[in-house]
């Protein structure tokens, strides 16, 4: 099952669109739908691919922006150092030397 999931990773939208177009072609060949319905089905399948691609690109861009923002925040607000002379006690309490 994991092999199937790995194989379908990133291909499900394209597979669904291809099945939709194939179904529309079969219906058109059997005269169940006219040419305009065939074209509308093909257009919907292609638009689904473009929308999925846009969502994928937006997610990658947002993830990259989040990493960059985290790096900027870390540079602006470095973690506090223990240079002030306070040392943590064994129990987690601080004391001055």
N, CA, C and O of each residue as an XYZ file, in Angstrom:
388
protein
N       0.819     -1.196      0.000
C       0.000      0.000      0.000
C       0.860      1.256      0.000
O       0.512      2.253     -0.633
N       1.994      1.205      0.718
C       2.885      2.359      0.746
C       3.493      2.626     -0.620
O       3.740      3.779     -0.976
N       3.738      1.569     -1.389
C       4.284      1.749     -2.731
C       3.289      2.466     -3.627
O       3.672      3.299     -4.448
N       2.009      2.142     -3.469
C       0.968      2.791     -4.265
C       0.872      4.264     -3.889
O       0.779      5.130     -4.759
N       0.896      4.546     -2.575
C       0.844      5.935     -2.124
C       2.042      6.715     -2.630
O       1.909      7.862     -3.057
N       3.205      6.098     -2.583
C       4.416      6.771     -3.064
C       4.336      7.024     -4.569
O       4.756      8.076     -5.051
N       3.795      6.055     -5.305
C       3.664      6.221     -6.751
C       2.693      7.343     -7.097
O       2.939      8.119     -8.020
N       1.587      7.428     -6.356
C       0.558      8.424     -6.657
C       0.898      9.815     -6.131
O       0.206     10.780     -6.456
N       1.948      9.934     -5.325
C       2.317     11.228     -4.762
C       2.599     12.217     -5.893
O       3.507     12.017     -6.700
N       1.798     13.294     -5.936
C       1.978     14.326     -6.945
C       1.336     14.014     -8.282
O       1.451     14.810     -9.214
N       0.664     12.880     -8.403
C       0.080     12.484     -9.693
C      -1.434     12.358     -9.643
O      -2.065     12.158    -10.681
N      -2.032     12.471     -8.466
C      -3.468     12.205     -8.334
C      -4.308     13.193     -9.137
O      -5.295     12.797     -9.757
N      -3.935     14.462     -9.137
C      -4.709     15.453     -9.886
C      -4.646     15.171    -11.378
O      -5.656     15.246    -12.078
N      -3.446     14.845    -11.861
C      -3.295     14.558    -13.283
C      -4.057     13.293    -13.674
O      -4.668     13.233    -14.741
N      -4.016     12.300    -12.818
C      -4.738     11.052    -13.075
C      -6.250     11.295    -13.105
O      -6.955     10.776    -13.970
N      -6.734     12.090    -12.152
C      -8.163     12.402    -12.107
C      -8.586     13.188    -13.343
O      -9.644     12.922    -13.914
N      -7.769     14.152    -13.760
C      -8.085     14.934    -14.959
C      -8.090     14.046    -16.201
O      -8.968     14.175    -17.055
N      -7.122     13.153    -16.301
C      -7.069     12.259    -17.464
C      -8.278     11.338    -17.508
O      -8.828     11.090    -18.581
N      -8.695     10.831    -16.359
C      -9.885      9.976    -16.319
C     -11.120     10.775    -16.708
O     -11.990     10.265    -17.414
N     -11.205     12.021    -16.254
C     -12.345     12.869    -16.627
C     -12.406     13.128    -18.119
O     -13.475     13.052    -18.723
N     -11.261     13.432    -18.716
C     -11.226     13.672    -20.166
C     -11.547     12.391    -20.926
O     -12.277     12.418    -21.916
N     -11.001     11.270    -20.460
C     -11.287      9.992    -21.113
C     -12.778      9.661    -21.039
O     -13.374      9.207    -22.016
N     -13.370      9.895    -19.868
C     -14.820      9.658    -19.738
C     -15.635     10.551    -20.651
O     -16.628     10.113    -21.233
N     -15.217     11.809    -20.779
C     -15.929     12.733    -21.676
C     -15.768     12.295    -23.128
O     -16.714     12.376    -23.911
N     -14.577     11.833    -23.487
C     -14.371     11.349    -24.860
C     -15.242     10.130    -25.160
O     -15.816     10.024    -26.244
N     -15.338      9.223    -24.209
C     -16.178      8.035    -24.404
C     -17.642      8.449    -24.545
O     -18.352      7.937    -25.410
N     -18.096      9.380    -23.694
C     -19.485      9.845    -23.773
C     -19.741     10.560    -25.092
O     -20.815     10.411    -25.675
N     -18.771     11.335    -25.570
C     -18.923     12.043    -26.849
C     -18.944     11.044    -28.008
O     -19.738     11.188    -28.938
N     -18.075     10.036    -27.954
C     -18.031      9.029    -29.018
C     -19.323      8.223    -29.063
O     -19.718      7.739    -30.124
N     -19.989      8.077    -27.906
C     -21.248      7.335    -27.829
C     -22.450      8.247    -28.063
O     -23.598      7.819    -27.944
N     -22.177      9.498    -28.394
C     -23.212     10.515    -28.660
C     -24.076     10.810    -27.436
O     -25.231     11.209    -27.583
N     -23.543     10.623    -26.250
C     -24.282     10.973    -25.045
C     -24.133     12.453    -24.716
O     -25.007     13.042    -24.082
N     -23.015     13.058    -25.152
C     -22.811     14.496    -24.984
C     -22.381     15.077    -26.323
O     -21.877     14.364    -27.191
N     -22.586     16.387    -26.479
C     -22.178     17.029    -27.726
C     -20.748     17.572    -27.599
O     -20.102     17.424    -26.561
N     -20.276     18.198    -28.669
C     -18.910     18.698    -28.709
C     -18.665     19.769    -27.646
O     -17.593     19.811    -27.042
N     -19.642     20.623    -27.419
C     -19.483     21.686    -26.418
C     -19.320     21.105    -25.010
O     -18.533     21.625    -24.219
N     -20.040     20.054    -24.693
C     -19.900     19.409    -23.389
C     -18.536     18.735    -23.267
O     -17.933     18.736    -22.194
N     -18.055     18.164    -24.360
C     -16.723     17.566    -24.364
C     -15.666     18.630    -24.089
O     -14.775     18.428    -23.264
N     -15.766     19.762    -24.781
C     -14.804     20.847    -24.583
C     -14.897     21.418    -23.171
O     -13.876     21.743    -22.564
N     -16.100     21.541    -22.653
C     -16.266     22.044    -21.286
C     -15.645     21.092    -20.275
O     -15.030     21.532    -19.303
N     -15.801     19.791    -20.496
C     -15.197     18.800    -19.594
C     -13.677     18.854    -19.666
O     -12.999     18.786    -18.641
N     -13.154     18.974    -20.858
C     -11.698     19.066    -21.014
C     -11.177     20.344    -20.362
O     -10.136     20.326    -19.706
N     -11.894     21.453    -20.540
C     -11.492     22.715    -19.939
C     -11.492     22.614    -18.408
O     -10.570     23.107    -17.757
N     -12.501     21.989    -17.842
C     -12.572     21.825    -16.390
C     -11.406     20.972    -15.881
O     -10.832     21.267    -14.833
N     -11.062     19.933    -16.609
C      -9.946     19.078    -16.191
C      -8.632     19.838    -16.240
O      -7.811     19.722    -15.330
N      -8.429     20.610    -17.287
C      -7.193     21.395    -17.410
C      -7.138     22.464    -16.324
O      -6.075     22.710    -15.752
N      -8.257     23.094    -16.038
C      -8.281     24.117    -14.985
C      -7.984     23.502    -13.619
O      -7.338     24.144    -12.791
N      -8.432     22.295    -13.369
C      -8.130     21.625    -12.102
C      -6.625     21.414    -11.962
O      -6.073     21.559    -10.871
N      -5.972     21.076    -13.053
C      -4.517     20.895    -13.029
C      -3.820     22.217    -12.722
O      -2.901     22.265    -11.905
N      -4.263     23.297    -13.386
C      -3.638     24.598    -13.150
C      -3.879     25.098    -11.727
O      -2.985     25.679    -11.113
N      -5.064     24.877    -11.210
C      -5.352     25.298     -9.827
C      -4.493     24.511     -8.853
O      -3.938     25.084     -7.916
N      -4.378     23.219     -9.059
C      -3.547     22.397     -8.173
C      -2.095     22.830     -8.228
O      -1.421     22.882     -7.200
N      -1.612     23.138     -9.409
C      -0.238     23.598     -9.562
C      -0.033     24.930     -8.842
O       1.001     25.148     -8.209
N      -1.016     25.812     -8.942
C      -0.925     27.108     -8.259
C      -0.922     26.952     -6.749
O      -0.170     27.634     -6.054
N      -1.751     26.066     -6.242
C      -1.785     25.819     -4.792
C      -0.451     25.248     -4.331
O       0.067     25.642     -3.287
N       0.104     24.325     -5.101
C       1.381     23.722     -4.742
C       2.494     24.775     -4.714
O       3.308     24.794     -3.791
N       2.528     25.646     -5.720
C       3.541     26.696     -5.756
C       3.364     27.677     -4.607
O       4.348     28.122     -4.017
N       2.128     28.017     -4.285
C       1.867     28.941     -3.181
C       2.297     28.331     -1.852
O       2.828     29.031     -0.990
N       2.072     27.045     -1.682
C       2.473     26.377     -0.436
C       3.993     26.357     -0.300
O       4.521     26.586      0.788
N       4.698     26.085     -1.396
C       6.164     26.090     -1.350
C       6.691     27.486     -1.039
O       7.627     27.636     -0.253
N       6.092     28.513     -1.655
C       6.524     29.881     -1.409
C       6.259     30.279      0.033
O       7.102     30.920      0.661
N       5.102     29.909      0.568
C       4.770     30.245      1.953
C       5.719     29.551      2.922
O       6.127     30.148      3.918
N       6.072     28.311      2.648
C       6.996     27.591      3.520
C       8.379     28.229      3.486
O       9.029     28.362      4.522
N       8.829     28.622      2.298
C      10.130     29.277      2.183
C      10.111     30.632      2.887
O      11.082     31.001      3.548
N       9.014     31.375      2.751
C       8.897     32.663      3.431
C       8.901     32.502      4.939
O       9.468     33.333      5.648
N       8.276     31.442      5.442
C       8.245     31.199      6.883
C       9.639     30.899      7.415
O       9.994     31.342      8.508
N      10.427     30.153      6.654
C      11.797     29.845      7.075
C      12.635     31.116      7.098
O      13.394     31.345      8.040
N      12.500     31.942      6.069
C      13.249     33.199      6.007
C      12.844     34.112      7.155
O      13.698     34.729      7.790
N      11.543     34.201      7.423
C      11.074     35.056      8.515
C      11.584     34.561      9.859
O      11.922     35.371     10.723
N      11.646     33.255     10.054
C      12.173     32.701     11.305
C      13.652     33.040     11.460
O      14.112     33.323     12.566
N      14.397     33.013     10.358
C      15.806     33.373     10.416
C      15.981     34.858     10.738
O      16.874     35.226     11.501
N      15.142     35.703     10.163
C      15.205     37.141     10.447
C      14.866     37.399     11.905
O      15.553     38.170     12.576
N      13.808     36.757     12.403
C      13.419     36.927     13.808
C      14.518     36.457     14.752
O      14.775     37.093     15.775
N      15.167     35.345     14.412
C      16.244     34.840     15.261
C      17.437     35.790     15.263
O      18.113     35.936     16.282
N      17.699     36.435     14.132
C      18.815     37.383     14.069
C      18.500     38.660     14.842
O      19.389     39.250     15.455
N      17.241     39.088     14.817
C      16.849     40.309     15.523
C      16.757     40.086     17.023
O      17.083     40.986     17.796
N      16.328     38.929     17.444
C      16.116     38.622     18.861
C      16.921     37.388     19.250
O      16.358     36.299     19.367
N      18.233     37.538     19.451
C      19.012     36.363     19.826
C      18.615     35.879     21.214
O      18.131     36.667     22.026
N      18.810     34.615     21.493
C      18.452     34.098     22.818
C      19.325     34.771     23.878
O      20.482     35.095     23.611
N      18.786     34.980     25.061
C      19.563     35.655     26.101
C      20.756     34.798     26.520
O      20.673     33.573     26.614
N      21.864     35.488     26.767
C      23.050     34.762     27.204
C      23.136     34.803     28.718
O      22.414     35.560     29.367
N      23.992     34.015     29.263
C      24.171     33.947     30.700
C      25.391     34.768     31.115
O      26.037     34.451     32.113
N      25.712     35.820     30.359
C      26.928     36.592     30.591
C      26.800     37.555     31.766
O      27.799     38.157     32.160
N      25.639     37.720     32.328
C      25.448     38.671     33.412
C      25.918     38.167     34.763
O      25.767     38.887     35.750
N      26.463     37.007     34.859
C      26.966     36.500     36.120
C      25.996     35.593     36.854
O      26.327     35.092     37.928
N      24.825     35.369     36.317
C      23.860     34.486     36.971
C      24.068     33.076     36.442
O      24.101     32.856     35.232
N      24.207     32.130     37.351
C      24.412     30.744     36.974
C      23.247     29.907     37.477
O      22.797     30.088     38.609
N      22.756     28.995     36.652
C      21.644     28.181     37.123
C      22.092     27.211     38.207
O      23.162     26.608     38.125
N      21.267     27.081     39.198
C      21.513     26.138     40.286
C      21.126     24.745     39.803
O      20.512     24.602     38.746
N      21.473     23.743     40.552
C      21.138     22.368     40.196
C      19.630     22.192     40.119
O      19.134     21.410     39.307
N      18.900     22.914     40.959
C      17.437     22.794     40.975
C      16.764     23.737     39.983
O      15.536     23.804     39.925
N      17.560     24.464     39.203
C      16.984     25.353     38.212
C      16.846     26.768     38.704
O      16.369     27.624     37.958
N      17.241     27.054     39.927
C      17.159     28.420     40.457
C      18.442     29.140     40.094
O      19.493     28.517     39.942
N      18.355     30.452     39.956
C      19.536     31.218     39.633
C      20.068     31.890     40.887
O      19.300     32.264     41.774
N      21.371     32.041     40.959
C      21.973     32.770     42.080
C      23.158     33.575     41.560
O      23.770     33.216     40.554
N      23.465     34.630     42.232
C      24.600     35.471     41.853
C      25.838     34.952     42.540
O      25.752     34.424     43.649
N      26.978     35.087     41.913
C      28.211     34.661     42.562
C      28.947     35.815     43.175
O      30.011     35.626     43.764
